[in-house]
Amino acid sequence: MRFGSTALCLALLVAAAYPAAVPTQETMVVARSDDAQTTNAESSSPAPTTEATTEASVPIKLTKMHVTSEIALRYARTAVVTYIRNPAKRAQEATFRVLLPETAFISGFVMTLDGKQYKAYVKEKEEAKQIYNDAVSQGFGAAHVAAKARDSNHFTVSVNVEPNSAAIFNLTYEELLVRRNGVYNHAINLHPGALVPDMKVTVHIKESQKLSQLRVPEVRTGNEVDATDEDAQNSLAVIEKGNKDKEATITFTPDVNEQKRLMEIYAAKTKESQAHQTRWYGDEEENDKEGMLGQFIVQYDVDRSKSGEVLVNDGYFVHFLAPTSLPPLRKHVVFVLDTSGSMMGRKVDQLRDAMKTILGKLNPGDYFNIVEFDSSVEVHDLKEADEPEKKPTFSYYDSPQKPLKLLAPSLATPENIEKAQIIVSRLQASGGTNIYSALDVALDLIRFGKEGPPKTVTPSPDQPHAEPEVQTTVEPATETVVLQESAPKVAEETSVAVDEPVDETAEQLEPIVIFLTDGDPTVGVTDTTRIISHLSEKNSGRRRAAIFSLAFGEDADRKFLRKLSLRNEGFMRHIYEAADAALQLRDFYRQVSSPLLADVKFIYPAEQIKEGSLTKHKFRTVYDGSEAVVAGRVADGVIDFTPEVSGFCGVDDGFARKKYQLPAKVPVSKVKSEYLPLERLWAYLTVKQLLDEKDASDADQKTENSPENKALKIALQYEFVTSLTSLVVVKPNATKAVDAESVDDNASPYNRPAWSAGYIQPLSGGGGSVAAFGLSGVPAPQYSFANSVPKRAYAHHDYDSFIAPSSTPALPTTQLATTERPNRLAEYHLEECSWAEEFLNSTLDALLLNVNGTQVTLKLSKDDAPKRPEGDASCGRATDGAAGACVYVTRCAAARDIAAAQYQDLYCTVNEGFAGICCPTDKIDVISKTN
């Protein structure tokens, strides 16, 4: 998976766990670690004794793994359901893993263990964090585990499965698919850890426009860049289209032989890729590759009108814009390339290779500069290509700064590109890392434009305080400005010149800075906060540049680079130190190589939207192959929605621009369409952008209107697991206090009926946390949620894993004397349909759904499944996307594998209002394989 691609990885690992003679309680806690070393600390508490046995353990069996994705208007809701069975005569531990895309939010998790359900709730992290701190402060032992990731979040749950019983894990997550290089990418990493008798992946797509492209490439390793139309297609994927090509269902059901073949291919490709790594990996990391099938990918695009696409439903709207048939804007791109000593070897080789290709992809009419930096900074002159290659010289941290020459950018002609390719082929690595000076110079080049620096330059009013003053001289022979640094001094207050009004349609270049580094700043200004502050202040005005940061390898400060780019209209990408690093760089450049629109504004009449509901609606640039998305809430009483898009686009000849305007008029429907997930899309996009705003800000205070507080409220309302919220799993059926309300109790944990809790420290930007609660005297499930992929060559976040006995004191016996109540779903034979818990009303013996603003009551039976006397009625779309039959939910085996949101799209009624589902005919009256 590359550049935040949509991916999901599923793994099931099993290990014997012998029951303790004296039941103890444990909780799993995960917190962020600053290193990747594995350490162990002995607990001061006595270790529990175990019951010795010589009986051979029959391993836990993974019987089924189904992944179902429902994609509507690019918004994907994915359910991962895994079935396991423990055939042994004693309890064994099973571990459920899901690798989520970096951009996804978990929105639901339910476990079914021996017929009992464990439902998760999303709560603010602080309550669980306090319990975690209490446990650590009492000195319980800890074991540190390093986890590694490639742009992903790793969710793990480990539980004891009772003898001769089954377990079902059902996890759902949601994300908005991002359009890159002209297609939406939806990828599912399959990592079962073993051969699965029943494996199935189903992806159902439903769009408002016709699908113009639909591709399913061969299963990949997950380490390649995005597939293209030139890649071979998956011959085992079945594609069925419908609804005038606006819908499609893709199914992939690899049998055991195909799984073996894919595992072998994956292992071979992974070994080949890691042969180029410079790091060493332990046996555990090597073994973690076992059972990996690869990445199942679906790519698609839709027909789109020139006026964009606006959809309004149930008080919400979404506005898509992906411009086509426009000439690219001419751009001025400054490549800022790190050639410090840490780039020596394969890294600089890959940089040279990638840059030669990228330079060849510059559009006619573009201008470019090449800035190389180590301890010092150099702006390359194309005349260097005509000179013999110089013998490499090595600079050191204490070496004197060389004179710096600012040059006008070069036009991207074939001759100039060829010269530039010669120059980058000579790049050599040595010295320190002077990040601030390099970017400061890049912004000067942007500010001067294609005309280049004037012959006489005065210090910029943007010059940061307490930085080296820049003095200028002119070399008459070359008429090139020479900058030399004098001793540092505090700059005096200077009034900042204001740009004169300009004609936005006049000749202009789109400014872009592409900045690559593999380390931290070590020379010059090294305080990253000051670097970001000074550069963001300087990068202003009508020539404000988008800064794209490329973090090469594992040593670059990705948090710093991400914040730098967020503050300067760009984004950060992690370039992994692998065999295909050059390909990663080229793939990134392809995404930003052709800007089509500049200064884009989505305009909505104030009286037609609810105040404060708009997501980001101003975009510095929209690139070819991408898409701008805006969502919001429509004001009450609006009959026609009349948005407009404005901006500037290029012309076929020359550098001038012309105004771009797209008005629209959309009637506001009073009828709710269930397939349009506009409300959740709005909530998702709002939370993501608020979290980005939080990460880009220097403010630490959490106020009522702060981005952090706003994001938290929405995340809790829509049950998104984010960096601000925790996933809390409650053991059911144990006491009367165990319900959704009990989790909201803000009282001390000592006032709860003998529960212990664990906390998982949430990760930054898209991650989440998990807390587990279990009854005293009953082994509690262990939960781990970390930002990681199965241990591989690519470190992303590291976490400490703490396993500690409960710190909760025993409560008086009178407080524990409560009666265990039966599983609510079991009364209706719905134990395996965990999604039904969300709709269940035991008082009415019914499922309650909200459809088009109206409550729908679907009756449940405690006896045999109701059937129509005249036979099952046909229905249009079943769980697999094809036609099916409407049957009572317990008769449909496929109903066990869906999520709550999917049931609202698939429900039907049987006889006199009983809960039915549109079921594939081959899944009717099928006995569960876990029974």
N, C-alpha and C positions, 0 to 999 in steps of 0.2 A: 504494500500500500504506500502511496506517495502523495505528498502535499495535501494531507487531510482527506484523502479519498475515503469514500464511504465503505467501511469494512466491518465485518463482524467475525469473530473467531470463537469457536466453541470447542471446549475440551472437557473430557470426563476422565478423571484419574481416580484410581482406587487403591486403598491400602488397608491391611488388616488393622483392626482396632479392638483390642481385647477389653471386655468390660471390667470395670474396677470392682473390687470386692466391696469397698465402701464408696457409694456414689459421691462424686465431687462435681463441682460446677466450674466451668471454664468459660472464658470469653476471649474472643480474638480482637485485638486492637491494632490498627495500622496507622502509622504517623510518618510524615515526611522525614527522610534522612538526607544528610548532606554528603554522604559518601556511599560507596558501593561495597564496603567491606562486610564480611559476615562475621559476627561476633556472638558469643553466648555468655550469659550471666546466670549463675546459679540462683535459684529461688531460695529465700529464707524459709519458705514453708516446706513441710515434709512432702516428699513425692508420694502420690497415691500408690498403694500396692495393687498389683494386678494378679488376676487368677491364672495360674500356670495351666497350660494345656498342651498336649502333644498332637491333638487332632489336626490333620491337614486342612488348611483353609481353602474352601471353594471360592474362587474370586467372584467379585461382584460383576454382573453382566450388564452391559449397555445394550438395551434391546431396541431402542428407537430414538432417532433424532430428527425432528422436523423443524424447519425454519420457514416461516411464512411472512412475506412482506407485502403490505398493502400500500401502494403509492398512488396518491391522488393529488394532482396539481403540484408535482415535484415533492410533496410532503410524504415522507415514508414512515410507516408505523410497522415495526418488525416484532414478531413474537418468536421466541426461541423455546422450544419445548423438548425436553430430554426425559426419557424413561429408563430407569435402571431397576434391577432386581438383585436382591441378596439371597442366593439359594443356600447359604451356609446355616449352620445351627447356632451361630453366634453373630453378634453385631459386627459390622465392618464399616469403615469410613469411606465415603464417596465424596469427591470434589467436583463441583460444577463450575466451569469457567466460561466466561463470555468475553471476547475481545470486541469492544465497542469502537465505533469511529470516534475520532477526537471531537467531532462536532455534535455528537449525539447526547441526548439526555435520557437516562433511564426513567420510565414512567410507570413501572409496575413490576412487582416480583411476588410470586406465590410458590411455596413449596408444599407438596403433599407427601407426608411421611406416614406410612402404615395407615392410610386412610384419614389422617388428620392434617388440617391445613395450617400453613404459616404464612400469613399475608403481611406484606411490608407497607409501611407508611412513611411518607416524606415529612421530615420535621427540621426545624432550624438546628444547626450543628452545635450551638453553644450548650444546650442541655446535655447532649451526649458527651461533649468535650469535658464538661465538669466531672462527669463520672469517670472518664478516662484519667483525668488529672488526679482524682482521689485515689484511684488504684495505683498509679505510678508513685505517688507521694508516700504510699505505705510500703514501698520497697519490694514489690513482687518481681520475680525473675522475668527476663526477657530474652528472646532470641531474634537476632537481626537477620533479615532476609533481603537480599538485593534483587530488584526486579527491573527488567529492561523493556523498552518499548520502541515502536516505530509509529509515531503519530497516533497513538491509540490509548484507550482506557481499558484497564483489565479488571473485570469483576469476578470474584471468586467466593464460593460458598462451600464449606466442608461440613458434612453432617454424618452422624452415625445412623446407619440403616439397620433396623432391627432384623433378627433372623427370619428367613423365609418371608420377606415382605418386599414391597415395592416402594419406589420414590419417584416423584415427578417434579421437575423444576420448570417453571414457566416465567421467563423474563421478557419484558417488552421495553422497547426504547423507540425514540422518535427523533427525526432529523429532517432538515430541509436540504434536498439534494442541490449541489452547486453545479452550475454549468461551466465546464472547462473545455476549451478547444472545440466548441460547437456541440457537445453532447453532455447529458447528465450521466453520472457514473454511480451505479449501485453495486457494491461488491460485498460478498459474504465469504469470509475465511472459514474454511471447514477444517477443524482440528479436533476430531472426536477422541483421539488418543488410542483408538482401537477400531477394528472393523465393526461396522454396524449392520445388523441384518436388515433394518428398515431405516433407510436414510432418504429424506426427501426435502428438496428446496422448491418453494413455490413463490413466485413474484408476480403479483397482479398489478397492472398499471391502468389507471383510468384518468384520462385527460379531457379537457374541454375542446381541444383541437386535435386534428388528425396527427397520428404518429408519423413523422416524416422519415425517421431512422429508427431501427431497432436491431441491435447486434448483441450476440452472446458469444464472445471469444472463448477460445479454449481455456480450461482451468489454468490459472497462472500461479506462480509461487507467492505473489503478493509483494515481491520486491522489485518488480518492474515498474516503469512509468506507465501512464495510461495507455490502454490498447488503442489501436487505430483501425480504420477500415481495411488496412492491409494485413492485419493479423488473421490467422486461421480461426474459423468459427467452431463452436462446440457442437459436434455431431450428435451428442446424446441429449442436448437441450431441446425440448419440445415447445414450439411457439404457436399459440392460437390467438388469432385476432378476432375482434368483434366490434359491434356498435360503430360501423362505418370507419373502422381502423382507429377509433379513439380509445379503444381498450385492447389490452393484450395480457395473456397469461403465459408465463414461462415456467416450466417444470423441469427439474433435474433430479433423477432418481438413480444414482450410481449403485450398481450391485457390488457384492463383495470383491469380485474379480477386478472391476473397474477401480474400486477404492485401493486395492493393492497396487495397481499400475500407477495411479496418481501419487501414492505415497513414495514409490520408488523414484519417480520423476522429480518430485519435490526434494527428496533427500539428495539426489545427484546435483540438482541445480544449486541447492543451498551450500553444499560442500564446495562447489566450484566458485560461488560468490565469496565465501569466507576464506578461500585461498588467497584472496587479495587483501585480507585484513591484516593489520599490524598488531592486533590485540589477541590475548590468549583467553580461552574459555575453558571452564571446568567441565567435569563429566556430567554434572547435573544439567548444564546448559546444552550439552551435546545430546543428552537423552531426551530433552524437551522437544526436539524436532520429530520424535517418533509419533506416528499417527497423524501427520499433517497431510491433508489431501491437496490443499492449495486454495486459491481464491476464485470463487464463482462470481462472474461479473455480468451485469446487464447494463448496456448503454443505449440511450435513446434520445431523441429530440422530437420536437413538435413543429407543425406548420405554424407560422406566426404572421400576423398582418403587420403592415408598416406602422400602424397606430398603436401597437402593443396589445396587451391583453389585460382587461380589467374585469374582475369578478366580484359581485356583491351578494352576500347571503347572510341572513339571520343577524343583521346588525354589524357585520364585519366586511372588510374588503381586502383584496390583494391586487396589486398592480405589478405586472411583469413587463419588462422592457429589454429586448435583446435585438438591437438594431442590426439590420442586414442591408446589403446593397449600397453601402456608403463607402466612399473612398477614405482610406486611413488618413488621419491627421499627420502632418509632418512633425517629427519630434527631434528634440535635442537630448540625446542620451549620454550620460557621463558614467563610464564604467570605472568603479573604484575597487581596485584589486589588491588584496593582501598577499604580499610575497615575503612575509617575515620568515624567520628560521623554521617555525613549526610547519610551514607549508612545504618544506623540503621533501623530495622523493616523489611518491606517487601522486600526492595532492597537486603539486605544481604541474606535473605532467598532465593530469586530468584537466586542470584549469586551462593550460595551453590548448589542449585538444578542443575543449568546449568553446573557448573564445574564438578560435578560428572559424568554427561553424556559425556561431552567433553573429560575428561580423559579416559573414556572407549572407545572413538573413535580414540585414538592414534594408528598409524600404527605400526606393529611389526618392530623393528629396530629403532624407533624414540627415542630421548632423550628429557628430559624435566626438567625444574626447576619451582618452584612456589615461586614468590616473593610477599609478602604481605606488604602493607605500609599504615601507617596513619601518625602520627608525625614522626615516625621512620620507618626503613626498616628492614625486616626480610626475609632471605632466608630459606625456610623450609627444614628440614632434615627428611627423611622418617622414621628415628628412632622414631620420635615423636609419630607415630601411635601405637607403642608398649607400650607407657607410658600412665598412666591415664590422662584423660582430666583435664587440669588445670582450676582453677577458673578464670574467665575473670578479667583482670586488665585494668584499664583505664589510658591512657596517656593523657597529656595535652600539650598545645603549648610550655610551658616553662619547660617541663620535660627534664631531661638529656638524651642524646642519648645513646641507648644501644649498646654494642659491636656488630659488624656486622660480621657474618661468611659467607664467600664465599664457596660454595660447588660445587663439580662436579655434572653434570646433571645425572639423573637416567635413566636407560634404561627402555623402556615401556614394561615391562614384566607383566603378570597378577598379580603377587605378588606385584610388585611396584605400579601398578595402584590402586590396592585395598588399599594399605597404603595411597597413595595420596588422595584417595576419603575420607578416614577417616579424614585426616588433613583438607581438605576443608570443611567437614561437621562441623568443630569446629570453623570456622571463626566467629569472633565477631567484631562489629563496635564500634569505639571510636576514639577520638583524631582529629588531624588536617590532612592536605593533603600535604605530602612532595613528590611532583611529580618528581622534578629534581633528588633527591637522588635515588629514586626507579628506574628510567630509567637509571641513571648512573651505578647502580649496575647491571641492566639487560645487559647492553652493555659489562660490565666487564665479566660477565658469558659467553656471546657469544664469546668474544675475547679469553677466555681461552679454549673454546671448550669442547669436551667430556672428555678430560683428566683432566679438572678441573684446578684450580689455582696451581701454583708451591708452594713449601714450603716457598720460599723466594720471595717476590714480591717487586719491586721498583715502585715508583710512575709512572704512565703511562705518556708518553710524550703528550698524549691527554688531560692531566689534565688541565681544564680551568684556565685561569688567575684569580687571586683574589678569588679563591674558597678554602675551607678548604683543607689543605694538608692531604693526607692519609698516615698514618704510619702503618706498618704491623708487626705483631708478629705471632708466631706459638704456638699453643697448642699441646704439644707433645702427649698427650693422644689420641687426635683424628686426629692429623696431618692435621688440618683444618686451613686455613688462617684466622686470625682475623684482621679486620680493625677497627681502632679507629680514630676519627677525633680530630685533634689538633686545635689550634687557627688559624683563617684565616690569610693567608699572600699572598703577590703577588708572583706568581711563576716566577722563573728566566727563561730566554730564554734557551730552550733546543732543541738540534737537534733531529728530529724525525727519529726513526729507519725505515728503508725501508725493506719491506718483501723481503726475498730471492725468486728467481724464483721458482715457484712450479709447480708440475705436476697436471694440472687441472683434470686429470682422476684418480688421487689418491683418497684414502679414504677421504670423506668429508661429512659434514652434512649441510643441507640447514638451515641457521639461520633465525628465525622468532621471533618477539616480539609481543605479544598480550597484549595490555595495556588498562585497563578499569578504568575509573574514573567517578565520578558524580559531580565534582566541580572544582574550581580553585585552583591553588597552594597557600597554606597559610602558609607553613612552609619551612624554608631553602630559596633557591632561588625562588623568586616569580615573577620575571620579565620574562614574557613568551618569549620575544624576545631573551633574553640571554639564556634561556633554549633551545630554538630551535637551536640557533647558536652553543652553546657548544656541544649539543648532536649530531648534524649533522656533526660537525667537528670530533668528536670522532668516530662516526659510519662510518668507512672507511676501505679500504683495502679489501682483498679477503673474509673476514668474515663480510662484511657489511650486516646488518640485515634489513629485511623489518619490519617496525613498523606499526602495524595496531592499530588504536585508536578507542575505543568504548566509545562514549559519553552517559552515562547512565542518562536519565531523562533530565529535562529542565534547570538545573543549571550548567551543564558542559559548558566550553568555547569551543564551536564547531569550531569557527574560528581558535583558537589556535591549537586545535587538528588536524584539517584538514591540516593546514600549516605544522605541525610537520610531519604528515604522507606523505604529498606530497614531502617533502624534503628528505624522508627516504624510498622511494620505496614502500610505502603502501597506504592505504586509510582510511578515517574516516567513521564510521557508527554511526548513531543515534539509540540508544536503547531506545525505548519509555517506560516510566514508566506505564505499563499496566499489565493486568492479565497474558499476554503471554510473559513477558520480558525474562523469562528463555528460552522459545522456540525461541525468536529472537536471543539470544546469541548462541544457538545450531545451528540455521540456518546459522548464520554468519560463525561459525567455519567450517561448512561443505564446504563452498566455498573456504577455504584456507587450508584445511586439507591434501590435496594430491598434492604437487608440482610435476609436470611431467618433466619440462624442466627448466634449469638454464642458465643464461648468454646468452639469446637468441638475435641473431642479424639477421635482415633482410638486405641482401646485394644486392645492385643493381648497375650494371656497370654505372660509372659516365656518360658515353656518351649516355646512354639510358634514362636518366631522366633529367628533367629541374631543374637547380640549385635552391635550396631553397624550392622545392615543397614537399619534403617528410614530412609526419607526423611522429610521434614518431615511431622509428624502432629498438630500443633496449629495451629489457624487462628483468628485473632482474629475474623474474620467471613467468612461465605459469602454471596455476593450472588445475587440472582435472575438467572438466565440464565448463571451461571458453573458451575464444577465444581471440587471439591477432589479431588486424586489423591494417593494414598499407595501406595508400593511397598516391597517388602522381600523377604527370603529366609526361607523356611520351614525350621524345624529338622528334622533327620532324625528319621524315625520317627513324625511326626505323622499321625494318621488323619483327624481332623476339625479344621478350622481355625475358630475361634470368635471373630472380632473383634466389637467393639462401638463405636458412635459415640455420643458424648454431647455435649450442649450446651444452649443455651437458645433457644427460639423465641417468637414473639409470640402474642398472643391477638387474637381478632377485635375486642374492645372494650377500650378503656383502654390503659394503658401497662405493665401487668404482663407478666411473662414466665412461661413454664412450661418445665419440664425436657423435654429432647428426648433420647430414647434409641432406638438402633437396634441390637439384637443380630442376629447372623447366624451361620449354621453351614454350612460348605462342606466337602464331602469332598475329601480330597487325592488326586488321581489319580496313579497310578504310571506312566501312559502319557503320553509327551510328544506334545503337539500342535504340529506345525510352524508352524501359522498364528498361534499365540499368541506374540507377540514379547516375552514378559514379562521375560526376562533383559536384553535390550537396552533396553527401556523403563525398567527399574530403573536400569541403568547411566547412561542419558541423564539421567534425573531427578535421580539422585544427584550427578552432575557439575555440572549446572546449579545446583542448590541450594548445593553447596559453593563454587562460584565466586561466587554471590551473597553467601554468608557471608564469603568472602575480601574482596570489594569493600566490604562494610559494616563490616569491622573496621579498627581503627587499627593493629593489630599488623603489623609488617613482617617479623618473624622467621619463617623457614620451618622448622618443627619436624616431627618424625616424625608427630605427630597433628594438625598444622595443617590447616585446610580446603584450603589450596593443595596440600599434599603428598598428601593423600587423593585430591583431584580428579585430580592428575597421574597417580597410579598407575592409576586406573580408566580415564582417557582413553587411556593407553598400552595397557592390556590390550584395550580394545575399539576401538582405532584411531580415536578421535574427534579431529578437529582443533579445538583450543580455544585460548584465550589462553595456555595453558601448554605447548602442543605445536607441533611443526613438521611440515609435510608434505614429505618428502624423496623426490625422484624420481631413480631410478638408471638410467643408460643401460645396457641389457642387451647381452649377446652380445659384449662387447668383451674382457673378460679373465676369468680364472677367479675373480677376487676379487669380481666383481659379482654378489652375491646378497643375500638378506635379512640374512644374518649380517654381511656386510661393513659394513652401515650401522650396526651396533651397536658397531663398533670405536671405542673412545674414545681411540685413539692420535692423535698429531699428524697433521694432514693431509699433512705432508711425508713420512710413512711410507706413504702410499697410492700406488698406481701412477699417478702423473701425473694426478690428478683436480683439477678446480677445483670450488668450491662457492659457491653464493649463498645468502643468508639473507633471509627476509622477516620483518620484525619483526611479531609477532602483535599483534592489537588487543585491547582490553579487552572482556571479556564476550561470548563467542560467536564471536569471530573466530579467525584462525589464521595460520599462517605456512608458507612454502614454501621449500625449499632444492633447488637443482638441481645435479646432478653430471654432468660430461661428460668424455670422454677428451681428453687433450692432443692438439692437432693436428686435432681434430674440432669444428666449431662446435656448442656446447652449446645446448640449448633454453633459452629465457628464460622465467622464471616470475614472476608477480606475483600476490600475494594481498592485497587491500586491502579495508578496510571501506567500500565505495563502490558506487554505482549509476552507470550511464553518466552522464557529467557533466550535472547538471541544476541546478535552482534551489535544491537543498536540501543544504547542507554538513552532513556528519556526522563524518567523520574525514578527515584529510589525511595523505598519506604522501610521503616522499621516495623517488624511484626512482633507484637507482644502477646504472649499467652500467659495469663495470670489467673490464679484462683480468685473467686469472688471476694470482694472486700466488704460485701454487705453482711452485717451481723444477722444472726438468726433472730426471728421475731417470735413473740409469745405464741404458744400453741393455739390459743384461741383465735389468733388472726389467721392461722393456716387451716383452720377447720372449715374448709369450703368444699362444696360438692362439684365434682367434675361433670360438666354437661356434655352431651353428645355433639359430634360434628354437625353443624347446621345443614350442610349440603348432603350429608349422608342420609338424612331423613327423606331426601328426594332422589336418592341414588345418583347424585351428581358429584361424587367425590373427585372424579377425574376431570371435571369441568371447573377448574379453579376460578376462571373468569366470572362464573355465575355469582360469586360472593359479592361482587360490586352491585348487582341488581337485586339481590335476594331480600325479600320482605317475609320473614317467617310468620308474622301475624296474619298476613293475607294468603300465605302459601302461594307466593307468586314472585315473578321477576317484574320489576318496575323499570321501564325504559322511558326516556324523554325523546319523543319524535316530533319534529316540527313544532316544538313548544308545547306539545300535548303529552300527557302521561299515558303510556300504553301498559296495560296490565296483562301479563301472560301467566296463566295458571300453571301450577306444578302439581304433579301427582306423587303421592307417597306409596302408591301401589304399582301395578303394571303400567307400562308405557301406553298411553292412549294411541289408538290407530283409527284411521278413517275406514268405515265399513266397506266403502266402495273402492278402497285401495289408495295408495299414496298419490297425492297430487303432484304434478310436475311443477318446476320452478325454473326461472331464467338463469340464475348464476349461483352455483354452489361454492363450497369452500375452495375448490380447485379451479374456479373460474369458468367451468363448463356448466351445461345444463344439468339439473339434478332433480331430486324429489323432496317435497316438504314432509319431514317426519319429526316426531317428538325428539327433543334433544338427546335423551339417553340412548336412542336407537342409532345415533350417528357417531361412528368412531372418530370421524374427522372433527367433531365438536370438541374433543379433548385437547386439540392442538391450537385453538384460536385464542385471541385476546379479546378483552371486553369490547373494545372499540369495533372489532370485526363483527361481533355478534349483532351489533346495531345495524350493520349493513346486510346481514344474512338471515335475520329472523323471519319467521312466518308463523302462522297459527294452524293448529291441528284441532279438528273437531270444534268444540265450543270454546275457543280461545286458549287452548293449551300452548305452552311454549314450544315452538318448532324451529327448525333450521333447514335451510336449503342444503341438502347433503348429496354428495356424489353417490350414485347408485351402488357402486362397489364398496361403499363404506357403511351401508345400512345393515343393522343387526349383526355387526362384527364384534366378537368378544375381545375385550382388551387383552393385549399381549402381556400386560404386567400382572394379570390375575393368575 
